[in-house]
Amino acid sequence: MTSWEAGTTAQTGPASLIPHPRQAPDPLRGAAVGADPWWMDTMDAVIRTCQAHGRADLAERLARRRARLLHPQLRVLVTGPPQQGRSRLINALVNASVCGVLPDTDAGVPTVVRHADTPVAHLIRRDTPDADWTAAVGLQSRIPLVAERLGASLAEAAATLPAGAAVHVDIGVPRSLLAGGLVLIDAPALQVAAAAPDLADRVGADLVLWTCETGRQLGDDELAVLSVLGQSFPGLLVVLTKADYAADWRRDLADSRLRLNRAGIPAAVAAVSSSLRVHAVRTSDDALNRESGFADLLVHLRKMVEAKPDRLARATAGALTRVVLQELAVPLRAELDSQGDGGSSDAAAHLQATHRRLDDLRKCTVRWQNRLSDEVGDLMSDIEHDLRERVKALLAEADEFFTTNDPAKSWDEFEPWLRDALQEMATTSMTWLAERTEWMARRTADMFPPEAGDVLPSTALAVTDGGVLQGVSTLDAPPVATFTPGQKLFIGLRGSYGGVVMFGLATSLAGMSLINPISIGGGALFGGKSVRDESKTLLKRRQTEARNAVRQHVDDIFTKLNKDARDSVRRAQRALRDHFTAVTEDLQEETMESLRNAKAAADRDAAVREAHGRRLREELTRLAELHSQAQALTDRARA
């Protein structure tokens, strides 16, 4: 590295940096004004606001930027996509090979170029990749490099460090361009928009210079990065490099300005040629130097150095505080909007749930009453039908018994069976009635909401105990006429008379007398038949009378059982109705009490939310006032 002060230093007007008529105005144009502490007061107020909002990260970020704005140096971050002439641009600016000098590799080392009375270079090792580049480091973290053979010395020093170590090169060169406080930082390319502010903060940048090769349009990802950088770094400059390789570099310059304007990015655009700059410096050709565009770029950078204490500081403070205030306002607006959009608190939700529970309980009252009424009607119909079917079966069995048996002889055998059958029928029917009553209670209880718990009565079956038949009375044998021997004799003589006459007349034709053995035998035959027929007639009469007596007795039992069953069902209905009415009243009272408590809690919560909303609006108003002050800083910087 020789001829440290070689190169033109003529100060010409920045013609290539004059904004296009369709481009947004340069926020730093205009005459310089006297510096004042207003921007510091605004930043201090915003820092305190960040701390009050619990955003220590934003407060720390603003505090670092505030401290750097008070520093006389203007640190310019030169960045952009890889292989876009970034390092050559810095080398051409200072007329020295200070960036991208690592031999045998295309990867450069981040480099900070500043002014020094004599050439000096160090490899700085940072504790972490996120460490602040402007922070002081100890001697053990500063590895001296030989300035005269910077590339080889840097390679040797880098070889002694672990792979992936966070390092950057700090180079001091005696240049009048840097003597005013300008510091150039050759930083890695930015690929993610969200990482742009972090990198700029770490390197301590006051201004950002973005490099892009002429002839290549700015990509959408680059515009996203520039949009983020433009919010925090007024005076953002996009430099189109390698203009000597593009025949239509003026058209590319206009296209780049147009794309930036359409994207709403307040950035100036310039086109330069590092090759022409190097050749112009080597040949001391001022005309070629102006043609390279570097003369305009140098003038622009010197003006930025002069503008830092006042216009740049105000514009940066205004831009930074606006971004931070907007970030602080976002959650406040979201919270306020959630209240305005009907977002309900837990207390309001509990109140609504209690209202719904009360409405459900009212509907439940109608439902369980209808269910109980329907179940009672069905039960009465079913129990009567069941009793009738059982009676029909019992009578059929009794009729079958008296078809082959004589009541006069088998009544003592039949009557105990009938009594036991009736008792069993009564017991079975009433047991089934008790089961159906319990099932009816459960069906009615199912109408209540689950949160009501177990609402079944503890004595659901006791209501049917009084309806069970306590005992069946004995059925006396029906009175039947006896077939006495005298009656048999009389019936027999009456029947034999016809036989004697009929057979006697028949034999008289043969010359026999009316009374003869044949007529007597015929009379005996007819008399016996008459006795047998009368006996059968009397038996059927006794059987019919027995059936009628059994049917009458069973009908009486059925009537009593049916009445007892209906009475039992009515008692069960009243008991269940009273029980579930009491349960409903308890639930309603409990729900009403819960509703009163929920209403009181909702009123208190509404008051708290209203007060909180009022505080949010007041805080947003205060943030808006600070935002207006920040905007005023920007307006004063543009004045």
C-alpha positions as CSV (number, residue, x, y, z in Angstrom):
1,M,0.0,0.0,0.0
2,T,1.7,3.1,-1.3
3,S,0.7,6.7,-2.2
4,W,-1.9,6.9,0.6
5,E,-2.9,10.4,-0.4
6,A,-3.0,9.9,-4.1
7,G,-6.2,10.7,-6.0
8,T,-8.4,13.7,-6.7
9,T,-10.0,15.6,-4.0
10,A,-11.9,18.2,-6.0
11,Q,-15.2,19.1,-4.6
12,T,-17.8,19.3,-7.4
13,G,-21.6,19.4,-7.2
14,P,-23.3,16.0,-6.8
15,A,-25.0,16.0,-10.2
16,S,-25.5,12.2,-10.2
17,L,-27.2,12.4,-6.8
18,I,-29.8,15.1,-7.7
19,P,-33.2,13.3,-7.3
20,H,-35.1,12.6,-10.4
21,P,-38.2,14.8,-10.8
22,R,-40.5,11.8,-10.1
23,Q,-38.4,10.7,-7.1
24,A,-39.3,11.4,-3.5
25,P,-37.4,14.5,-2.2
26,D,-34.1,13.9,-0.5
27,P,-34.9,14.2,3.3
28,L,-31.5,15.8,3.9
29,R,-31.5,18.4,1.2
30,G,-31.4,22.1,2.0
31,A,-29.1,24.5,3.8
32,A,-27.6,23.5,7.1
33,V,-29.1,24.9,10.2
34,G,-27.8,25.3,13.6
35,A,-27.9,22.2,15.8
36,D,-30.3,22.1,18.7
37,P,-31.1,19.6,21.4
38,W,-34.8,19.1,20.4
39,W,-34.2,15.8,18.7
40,M,-32.4,14.6,21.9
41,D,-35.4,15.6,24.0
42,T,-37.7,13.7,21.6
43,M,-35.5,10.6,21.7
44,D,-35.3,10.8,25.5
45,A,-39.1,11.0,25.7
46,V,-39.5,8.0,23.4
47,I,-36.9,6.0,25.3
48,R,-38.8,6.7,28.6
49,T,-42.0,5.6,26.8
50,C,-40.4,2.4,25.7
51,Q,-39.3,1.6,29.2
52,A,-42.8,2.4,30.5
53,H,-44.2,0.0,28.0
54,G,-41.8,-2.8,29.0
55,R,-39.8,-2.6,25.8
56,A,-36.3,-2.5,27.1
57,D,-35.0,-3.8,23.8
58,L,-36.4,-0.7,21.9
59,A,-35.1,1.6,24.6
60,E,-31.7,0.1,24.4
61,R,-31.7,0.4,20.6
62,L,-32.7,4.0,20.7
63,A,-30.1,4.8,23.4
64,R,-27.3,3.3,21.3
65,R,-28.4,5.3,18.2
66,R,-28.7,8.5,20.3
67,A,-25.2,8.0,21.6
68,R,-23.9,7.4,18.1
69,L,-25.7,10.5,16.7
70,L,-23.8,12.6,19.2
71,H,-20.5,11.1,18.0
72,P,-18.7,13.2,15.5
73,Q,-18.0,10.2,13.2
74,L,-20.3,9.4,10.3
75,R,-20.3,5.6,10.0
76,V,-21.4,4.6,6.5
77,L,-22.5,1.0,6.1
78,V,-21.7,-0.2,2.5
79,T,-23.6,-3.4,1.8
80,G,-25.5,-5.2,-0.8
81,P,-25.7,-8.5,-2.6
82,P,-22.5,-10.5,-3.2
83,Q,-20.3,-9.7,-6.2
84,Q,-21.8,-6.3,-6.8
85,G,-18.6,-4.2,-6.5
86,R,-19.0,-3.3,-2.9
87,S,-15.4,-3.8,-1.8
88,R,-14.0,-2.2,-5.0
89,L,-16.3,0.8,-4.4
90,I,-14.7,1.4,-1.0
91,N,-11.2,0.8,-2.3
92,A,-11.8,3.3,-5.1
93,L,-13.2,5.9,-2.6
94,V,-10.1,5.8,-0.4
95,N,-7.7,4.9,-3.3
96,A,-6.3,1.9,-1.4
97,S,-6.8,-1.9,-1.5
98,V,-8.3,-2.2,2.0
99,C,-11.4,-4.4,1.3
100,G,-11.7,-7.9,-0.2
101,V,-7.9,-8.5,0.1
102,L,-8.0,-12.0,1.5
103,P,-6.0,-14.0,-1.0
104,D,-7.0,-17.4,-2.6
105,T,-10.7,-16.8,-1.8
106,D,-13.6,-14.9,-3.0
107,A,-15.0,-14.3,0.5
108,G,-14.0,-11.0,2.0
109,V,-13.7,-10.1,5.7
110,P,-15.9,-7.4,7.1
111,T,-13.9,-4.2,7.2
112,V,-14.0,-0.9,8.9
113,V,-12.0,1.9,7.2
114,R,-11.3,5.0,9.2
115,H,-8.8,7.9,9.3
116,A,-5.4,7.5,10.8
117,D,-2.2,9.6,10.6
118,T,-0.3,6.5,9.5
119,P,-1.5,3.3,8.0
120,V,-2.6,0.8,10.7
121,A,-4.6,-2.4,10.6
122,H,-6.0,-4.8,13.2
123,L,-8.1,-8.0,13.1
124,I,-10.8,-7.5,15.7
125,R,-12.2,-10.6,17.3
126,R,-15.7,-10.1,18.7
127,D,-17.1,-12.2,21.5
128,T,-20.3,-13.1,19.6
129,P,-21.5,-12.5,16.0
130,D,-24.2,-10.2,17.5
131,A,-21.7,-8.1,19.5
132,D,-21.5,-4.3,18.9
133,W,-18.7,-3.3,16.6
134,T,-18.3,0.0,18.3
135,A,-17.7,-1.5,21.7
136,A,-14.2,-1.3,23.1
137,V,-12.3,-4.6,23.0
138,G,-9.2,-5.7,24.9
139,L,-5.7,-6.0,23.6
140,Q,-6.1,-9.8,23.4
141,S,-8.9,-9.3,20.9
142,R,-6.9,-7.0,18.6
143,I,-4.5,-8.8,16.3
144,P,-2.1,-6.4,14.6
145,L,-1.7,-6.7,10.8
146,V,1.0,-5.5,8.6
147,A,-0.5,-2.7,6.5
148,E,2.1,-3.0,3.7
149,R,1.1,-6.6,3.0
150,L,-2.4,-6.6,4.3
151,G,-3.7,-9.6,2.4
152,A,-1.0,-12.0,3.5
153,S,-1.0,-10.7,7.0
154,L,-4.8,-11.0,7.2
155,A,-4.6,-14.6,5.9
156,E,-1.9,-15.5,8.5
157,A,-4.0,-14.0,11.4
158,A,-7.2,-15.6,10.3
159,A,-5.5,-19.0,10.1
160,T,-4.8,-18.8,13.9
161,L,-8.5,-18.3,14.8
162,P,-11.2,-21.0,15.0
163,A,-13.4,-21.5,12.0
164,G,-16.4,-19.3,12.0
165,A,-15.0,-16.8,14.6
166,A,-16.7,-13.5,14.6
167,V,-14.1,-11.1,13.3
168,H,-13.7,-7.9,11.3
169,V,-10.8,-5.8,10.1
170,D,-10.2,-2.3,11.4
171,I,-8.0,-0.3,9.1
172,G,-6.8,3.3,9.5
173,V,-5.5,5.2,6.5
174,P,-4.4,8.9,6.1
175,R,-7.1,10.2,3.8
176,S,-8.6,13.7,3.8
177,L,-11.9,12.1,2.9
178,L,-11.9,10.3,6.2
179,A,-10.3,13.0,8.2
180,G,-13.6,14.8,8.7
181,G,-15.0,11.8,10.6
182,L,-16.2,9.6,7.7
183,V,-15.9,5.9,8.5
184,L,-16.6,3.3,5.7
185,I,-17.8,-0.2,6.7
186,D,-17.7,-3.0,4.2
187,A,-20.3,-5.4,5.7
188,P,-21.7,-8.8,4.5
189,A,-24.6,-8.9,2.1
190,L,-28.0,-8.7,3.6
191,Q,-30.5,-11.4,2.5
192,V,-33.4,-11.0,5.0
193,A,-35.2,-7.7,5.5
194,A,-35.7,-8.3,9.2
195,A,-31.9,-8.7,9.7
196,A,-31.1,-5.3,8.1
197,P,-31.7,-3.1,11.2
198,D,-29.8,-5.6,13.5
199,L,-26.7,-5.6,11.3
200,A,-26.8,-1.8,10.9
201,D,-27.1,-1.4,14.7
202,R,-24.2,-3.9,15.3
203,V,-21.8,-2.0,13.0
204,G,-23.0,1.3,14.4
205,A,-24.1,2.7,11.0
206,D,-25.4,6.3,10.7
207,L,-25.9,6.0,6.9
208,V,-26.4,3.1,4.5
209,L,-25.0,2.8,1.0
210,W,-26.5,-0.1,-1.0
211,T,-24.5,-1.4,-4.0
212,C,-26.1,-2.9,-7.1
213,E,-24.5,-3.7,-10.4
214,T,-25.6,-1.5,-13.2
215,G,-27.8,-3.3,-15.7
216,R,-29.4,-5.6,-13.1
217,Q,-32.7,-4.4,-11.7
218,L,-33.3,-4.2,-8.0
219,G,-35.0,-7.4,-6.9
220,D,-38.0,-7.7,-4.8
221,D,-36.0,-9.0,-1.9
222,E,-33.6,-6.1,-2.2
223,L,-36.5,-3.7,-2.2
224,A,-37.8,-5.3,0.9
225,V,-34.4,-4.8,2.6
226,L,-34.2,-1.2,1.4
227,S,-37.7,-0.5,2.6
228,V,-36.7,-1.6,6.1
229,L,-33.5,0.4,6.0
230,G,-35.1,3.5,4.6
231,Q,-37.4,3.6,7.7
232,S,-34.5,3.9,10.1
233,F,-31.7,5.5,8.0
234,P,-32.5,8.7,6.3
235,G,-30.1,9.6,3.5
236,L,-30.2,6.0,2.2
237,L,-28.2,5.9,-1.0
238,V,-28.3,3.2,-3.7
239,V,-25.1,3.1,-5.8
240,L,-25.2,1.4,-9.2
241,T,-21.6,0.1,-9.7
242,K,-19.8,-1.0,-12.9
243,A,-21.5,1.7,-14.9
244,D,-18.7,1.5,-17.5
245,Y,-19.8,-2.0,-18.4
246,A,-23.4,-0.8,-19.2
247,A,-24.1,1.1,-22.3
248,D,-27.5,2.3,-21.1
249,W,-26.5,3.1,-17.5
250,R,-28.6,6.3,-17.6
251,R,-31.7,4.3,-18.4
252,D,-30.8,1.9,-15.6
253,L,-30.4,4.8,-13.3
254,A,-33.8,6.1,-14.2
255,D,-35.4,2.7,-13.9
256,S,-33.9,2.2,-10.4
257,R,-35.2,5.5,-9.3
258,L,-38.7,4.7,-10.6
259,R,-38.8,1.3,-8.9
260,L,-37.7,2.9,-5.6
261,N,-40.4,5.6,-6.0
262,R,-43.1,3.0,-6.7
263,A,-42.0,1.0,-3.6
264,G,-42.2,4.2,-1.5
265,I,-38.5,4.0,-0.5
266,P,-36.9,7.5,0.1
267,A,-33.4,6.8,-1.4
268,A,-31.1,8.7,-3.7
269,V,-29.5,6.9,-6.6
270,A,-26.1,7.3,-8.2
271,A,-24.1,5.4,-10.8
272,V,-20.3,5.0,-10.5
273,S,-17.5,3.1,-12.1
274,S,-14.7,2.0,-9.8
275,S,-12.5,1.1,-12.8
276,L,-12.7,4.6,-14.2
277,R,-12.1,6.1,-10.7
278,V,-8.9,4.0,-10.2
279,H,-7.7,4.9,-13.7
280,A,-8.5,8.6,-13.1
281,V,-6.6,8.6,-9.8
282,R,-3.7,6.8,-11.4
283,T,-3.5,9.3,-14.3
284,S,-4.7,12.4,-12.2
285,D,-7.5,12.9,-14.8
286,D,-10.1,15.1,-13.2
287,A,-12.5,14.8,-16.2
288,L,-12.4,11.0,-16.1
289,N,-12.9,11.2,-12.3
290,R,-16.0,13.2,-12.8
291,E,-17.2,10.8,-15.5
292,S,-16.7,7.9,-13.0
293,G,-19.3,9.5,-10.7
294,F,-17.1,9.3,-7.7
295,A,-16.6,13.1,-7.6
296,D,-20.3,13.5,-7.0
297,L,-20.3,10.6,-4.5
298,L,-17.4,12.2,-2.5
299,V,-19.3,15.5,-2.4
300,H,-22.4,13.8,-1.1
301,L,-20.5,11.9,1.6
302,R,-18.8,15.1,2.8
303,K,-22.2,16.8,3.0
304,M,-23.5,13.9,5.0
305,V,-20.6,14.3,7.4
306,E,-21.4,18.0,7.8
307,A,-25.2,17.3,8.1
308,K,-24.8,14.7,10.9
309,P,-24.9,17.1,13.9
310,D,-28.1,18.8,12.8
311,R,-30.1,17.7,9.8
312,L,-29.0,14.0,9.7
313,A,-29.4,13.8,13.5
314,R,-32.9,15.3,13.4
315,A,-33.9,13.2,10.4
316,T,-32.5,10.0,12.0
317,A,-34.1,10.8,15.3
318,G,-37.4,11.5,13.7
319,A,-37.4,8.3,11.5
320,L,-36.3,6.1,14.4
321,T,-38.8,7.4,16.9
322,R,-41.6,7.1,14.3
323,V,-40.7,3.5,13.7
324,V,-40.5,2.7,17.4
325,L,-43.7,4.6,18.2
326,Q,-45.5,2.7,15.5
327,E,-44.3,-0.6,17.0
328,L,-45.4,0.5,20.4
329,A,-48.8,1.6,19.1
330,V,-49.5,-1.7,17.3
331,P,-50.4,-3.8,20.4
332,L,-52.3,-0.9,21.9
333,R,-54.4,-0.5,18.8
334,A,-54.9,-4.2,18.5
335,E,-56.1,-4.4,22.2
336,L,-58.3,-1.4,21.7
337,D,-59.7,-2.8,18.5
338,S,-60.4,-6.1,20.2
339,Q,-62.5,-4.2,22.8
340,G,-64.3,-2.3,20.0
341,D,-64.9,-5.5,18.0
342,G,-67.0,-7.0,20.8
343,G,-64.2,-8.9,22.4
344,S,-65.6,-10.1,25.7
345,S,-63.7,-10.6,29.0
346,D,-64.0,-13.6,31.2
347,A,-66.6,-11.8,33.4
348,A,-68.7,-10.9,30.4
349,A,-68.4,-14.4,29.0
350,H,-69.4,-15.8,32.4
351,L,-72.4,-13.5,32.5
352,Q,-73.5,-14.6,29.0
353,A,-73.0,-18.3,30.0
354,T,-75.1,-17.7,33.2
355,H,-77.9,-16.1,31.1
356,R,-77.8,-19.1,28.8
357,R,-77.9,-21.5,31.7
358,L,-80.9,-19.7,33.1
359,D,-82.7,-19.8,29.8
360,D,-81.8,-23.5,29.5
361,L,-83.2,-24.1,33.0
362,R,-86.5,-22.4,32.0
363,K,-86.7,-24.6,28.9
364,C,-85.8,-27.6,31.0
365,T,-88.7,-26.9,33.3
366,V,-91.1,-27.2,30.4
367,R,-89.4,-30.2,29.0
368,W,-89.4,-32.2,32.3
369,Q,-93.0,-31.4,33.0
370,N,-94.0,-32.5,29.5
371,R,-91.9,-35.6,29.8
372,L,-93.4,-36.5,33.2
373,S,-96.9,-36.0,31.9
374,D,-96.2,-38.2,28.8
375,E,-94.6,-40.9,30.9
376,V,-97.5,-41.0,33.3
377,G,-100.0,-41.3,30.5
378,D,-98.0,-44.1,28.9
379,L,-97.5,-45.9,32.2
380,M,-101.2,-45.9,33.0
381,S,-102.0,-47.3,29.6
382,D,-99.3,-49.9,29.8
383,I,-100.1,-51.1,33.3
384,E,-103.8,-51.5,32.4
385,H,-102.9,-53.3,29.2
386,D,-100.5,-55.6,31.2
387,L,-103.2,-56.4,33.8
388,R,-105.7,-57.2,31.1
389,E,-103.3,-59.5,29.3
390,R,-102.5,-61.3,32.6
391,V,-106.2,-61.6,33.5
392,K,-107.0,-62.9,30.0
393,A,-104.3,-65.5,30.4
394,L,-105.5,-66.5,33.8
395,L,-109.2,-66.8,32.7
396,A,-108.2,-68.9,29.7
397,E,-106.3,-71.3,32.0
398,A,-109.3,-71.4,34.4
399,D,-111.7,-72.1,31.5
400,E,-109.5,-74.9,30.3
401,F,-109.5,-76.4,33.8
402,F,-113.3,-76.4,34.1
403,T,-113.6,-78.0,30.6
404,T,-112.5,-81.3,32.0
405,N,-113.2,-81.0,35.7
406,D,-116.4,-80.9,37.8
407,P,-116.4,-77.9,40.1
408,A,-118.3,-79.9,42.7
409,K,-115.5,-82.3,43.0
410,S,-112.3,-80.2,42.1
411,W,-113.2,-76.8,43.7
412,D,-111.0,-77.4,46.7
413,E,-108.1,-78.1,44.3
414,F,-108.9,-75.1,42.0
415,E,-109.5,-72.4,44.5
416,P,-106.0,-72.3,46.1
417,W,-104.4,-72.3,42.6
418,L,-106.6,-69.3,41.7
419,R,-105.8,-67.4,44.8
420,D,-102.0,-68.0,44.3
421,A,-102.3,-67.0,40.6
422,L,-104.1,-63.8,41.5
423,Q,-101.6,-63.0,44.2
424,E,-98.7,-63.6,41.8
425,M,-100.3,-61.5,39.1
426,A,-100.8,-58.6,41.6
427,T,-97.2,-58.9,42.8
428,T,-95.7,-59.1,39.4
429,S,-97.8,-56.2,38.0
430,M,-96.9,-54.0,41.0
431,T,-93.2,-54.9,40.8
432,W,-93.2,-54.0,37.1
433,L,-95.1,-50.8,38.0
434,A,-92.3,-50.0,40.5
435,E,-89.6,-50.5,37.9
436,R,-91.5,-48.4,35.4
437,T,-91.9,-45.7,38.0
438,E,-88.2,-45.6,38.6
439,W,-87.5,-45.6,34.9
440,M,-90.0,-42.8,34.5
441,A,-88.1,-40.8,37.2
442,R,-84.8,-41.4,35.4
443,R,-86.3,-40.3,32.1
444,T,-87.6,-37.2,33.7
445,A,-84.3,-36.5,35.4
446,D,-82.6,-36.7,32.0
447,M,-84.3,-33.5,31.0
448,F,-82.1,-31.6,33.5
449,P,-78.7,-30.2,32.4
450,P,-75.6,-32.3,33.3
451,E,-74.3,-29.5,35.6
452,A,-77.4,-30.0,37.8
453,G,-75.9,-33.3,39.0
454,D,-77.9,-36.3,40.3
455,V,-81.5,-35.0,40.7
456,L,-83.2,-38.4,41.2
457,P,-85.3,-38.7,44.4
458,S,-83.9,-40.9,47.1
459,T,-87.2,-42.8,47.6
460,A,-88.4,-43.2,44.0
461,L,-89.9,-46.6,44.7
462,A,-91.6,-45.9,48.0
463,V,-94.5,-44.2,46.3
464,T,-95.8,-47.5,44.9
465,D,-95.6,-49.6,48.0
466,G,-99.2,-48.8,49.1
467,G,-100.6,-50.1,45.8
468,V,-99.5,-53.7,46.2
469,L,-102.5,-56.1,46.9
470,Q,-102.2,-57.1,50.5
471,G,-104.1,-60.4,50.1
472,V,-106.7,-62.1,47.9
473,S,-109.9,-63.3,49.5
474,T,-111.0,-66.9,49.2
475,L,-113.6,-67.6,46.4
476,D,-116.4,-69.8,47.7
477,A,-117.6,-72.6,45.5
478,P,-120.7,-71.5,43.4
479,P,-124.0,-73.1,44.6
480,V,-124.9,-76.1,42.3
481,A,-127.9,-78.4,42.4
482,T,-127.2,-82.0,43.4
483,F,-128.5,-85.0,41.3
484,T,-130.2,-87.0,44.0
485,P,-131.2,-90.7,43.5
486,G,-134.9,-89.8,43.6
487,Q,-134.2,-87.3,40.8
488,K,-132.3,-89.9,38.9
489,L,-135.3,-92.4,39.4
490,F,-137.8,-89.9,38.3
491,I,-135.7,-88.9,35.2
492,G,-135.2,-92.6,34.5
493,L,-138.9,-93.5,34.7
494,R,-139.8,-90.5,32.5
495,G,-137.3,-91.5,29.9
496,S,-138.2,-95.3,30.1
497,Y,-141.9,-94.6,29.5
498,G,-141.3,-93.5,26.0
499,G,-139.1,-96.5,25.3
500,V,-141.7,-99.0,26.7
501,V,-144.5,-97.4,24.6
502,M,-142.4,-97.3,21.4
503,F,-141.0,-100.8,21.7
504,G,-144.4,-102.1,23.0
505,L,-146.3,-100.8,19.9
506,A,-143.7,-102.2,17.7
507,T,-143.9,-105.7,19.2
508,S,-147.7,-105.6,19.3
509,L,-147.7,-105.9,15.6
510,A,-146.1,-109.2,16.1
511,G,-149.0,-110.3,18.3
512,M,-147.2,-109.6,21.5
513,S,-148.7,-107.6,24.4
514,L,-147.7,-104.0,25.0
515,I,-145.8,-104.9,28.1
516,N,-143.3,-107.5,27.2
517,P,-139.6,-108.1,27.8
518,I,-138.6,-106.3,24.7
519,S,-140.6,-103.2,25.6
520,I,-139.3,-103.3,29.1
521,G,-135.7,-103.6,27.9
522,G,-136.2,-100.6,25.5
523,G,-137.7,-98.6,28.4
524,A,-134.7,-99.4,30.5
525,L,-132.4,-98.3,27.7
526,F,-134.2,-95.0,27.2
527,G,-134.4,-94.4,31.0
528,G,-130.6,-94.8,31.4
529,K,-129.9,-92.5,28.5
530,S,-132.2,-89.9,30.0
531,V,-130.3,-90.1,33.3
532,R,-126.9,-89.8,31.6
533,D,-128.0,-86.8,29.5
534,E,-129.3,-85.0,32.6
535,S,-126.1,-85.7,34.4
536,K,-124.1,-84.1,31.6
537,T,-126.4,-81.1,31.5
538,L,-126.0,-80.5,35.2
539,L,-122.2,-80.9,34.9
540,K,-122.0,-78.2,32.1
541,R,-124.3,-76.0,34.2
542,R,-122.0,-76.4,37.2
543,Q,-118.9,-75.6,35.0
544,T,-120.6,-72.5,33.5
545,E,-121.5,-71.3,36.9
546,A,-118.0,-71.9,38.1
547,R,-116.5,-70.0,35.2
548,N,-118.9,-67.1,35.7
549,A,-118.0,-67.0,39.4
550,V,-114.2,-67.1,38.6
551,R,-114.7,-64.4,35.9
552,Q,-116.6,-62.2,38.3
553,H,-114.1,-62.7,41.0
554,V,-111.1,-62.0,38.7
555,D,-112.9,-58.9,37.3
556,D,-113.2,-57.6,40.8
557,I,-109.5,-58.3,41.5
558,F,-108.6,-56.6,38.2
559,T,-110.7,-53.5,39.0
560,K,-109.0,-53.2,42.4
561,L,-105.5,-53.8,41.0
562,N,-106.1,-51.3,38.2
563,K,-107.3,-48.7,40.6
564,D,-104.4,-49.4,42.9
565,A,-102.0,-49.1,40.0
566,R,-103.5,-45.8,38.8
567,D,-103.5,-44.5,42.4
568,S,-99.8,-45.6,42.7
569,V,-99.0,-43.8,39.4
570,R,-100.7,-40.7,40.6
571,R,-98.9,-40.8,43.9
572,A,-95.6,-41.3,42.0
573,Q,-96.5,-38.4,39.6
574,R,-97.2,-36.1,42.5
575,A,-94.1,-37.1,44.4
576,L,-91.9,-36.7,41.3
577,R,-93.6,-33.4,40.4
578,D,-93.0,-32.0,43.9
579,H,-89.4,-33.3,43.9
580,F,-88.4,-32.0,40.5
581,T,-90.2,-28.7,41.2
582,A,-88.1,-28.3,44.3
583,V,-85.0,-29.2,42.4
584,T,-85.9,-26.7,39.7
585,E,-86.5,-24.0,42.3
586,D,-83.2,-24.7,43.9
587,L,-81.4,-24.6,40.6
588,Q,-83.2,-21.4,39.6
589,E,-82.3,-19.7,42.9
590,E,-78.7,-20.9,42.6
591,T,-78.6,-19.7,39.0
592,M,-80.2,-16.3,39.9
593,E,-77.6,-15.9,42.6
594,S,-74.9,-16.7,40.1
595,L,-76.4,-14.3,37.6
596,R,-76.4,-11.5,40.2
597,N,-72.8,-12.2,41.0
598,A,-71.9,-12.5,37.3
599,K,-73.7,-9.2,36.6
600,A,-71.9,-7.4,39.4
601,A,-68.5,-8.9,38.2
602,A,-69.3,-8.0,34.6
603,D,-70.2,-4.4,35.6
604,R,-66.9,-4.2,37.5
605,D,-65.0,-5.6,34.6
606,A,-66.8,-3.3,32.2
607,A,-65.7,-0.4,34.3
608,V,-62.2,-1.7,34.5
609,R,-62.2,-2.3,30.7
610,E,-63.6,1.2,30.1
611,A,-60.9,2.7,32.3
612,H,-58.3,0.5,30.5
613,G,-59.6,1.6,27.1
614,R,-59.5,5.2,28.2
615,R,-55.9,4.7,29.3
616,L,-55.2,3.0,25.9
617,R,-56.7,5.9,24.0
618,E,-54.8,8.4,26.2
619,E,-51.6,6.5,25.6
620,L,-52.2,6.3,21.9
621,T,-52.8,10.1,21.9
622,R,-49.5,10.6,23.8
623,L,-47.8,8.3,21.2
624,A,-49.4,10.3,18.4
625,E,-48.1,13.5,20.0
626,L,-44.6,12.1,20.1
627,H,-45.1,10.9,16.6
628,S,-46.0,14.4,15.6
629,Q,-42.8,15.7,17.3
630,A,-40.8,13.0,15.4
631,Q,-42.4,14.0,12.1
632,A,-41.6,17.7,13.0
633,L,-37.9,16.6,13.3
634,T,-38.1,15.1,9.8
635,D,-39.8,18.2,8.5
636,R,-37.2,20.5,10.0
637,A,-34.5,18.3,8.6
638,R,-36.0,18.7,5.1
639,A,-36.4,22.5,5.6
